[in-house]
Amino acid sequence: MHQYVLLLVERFRMTVAELVMAYAVVERVLVLHPTTMRVNSIRPMLLGACVIASKTSRDGDIGLWEVTPPLFAPLVFPFAAPPPPPKRGAVI
């Protein structure tokens, strides 16, 4: 397990704070849901926690000004053609 943690730290270039956060995430899951602890589940859980810890600590905050323009952009599907207009006298 020690070598696995060292491999994750090296590959993700994790800081000590990120590693502590990953351990805290795994510990919290095991406290809230003790039945999730299996022999083959701890390594994938630690891998996922390391990804979450790295992502949350390295990504910047998203401001409202970055979200607002896409929300108000018109919804256009360039790959779909508009439906043809109904014919006169056709029942819709």
Secondary structure, 3 states (H helix, E strand, C coil): CHHHHHHHHHHHCCCHHHHHHHHHHHHHHHHHCHHHCCCCCHHHHHHHHHHHHHHHHHCCCCCHHHHHHHHHCCCCCCCCCCCCCCCCCCCC
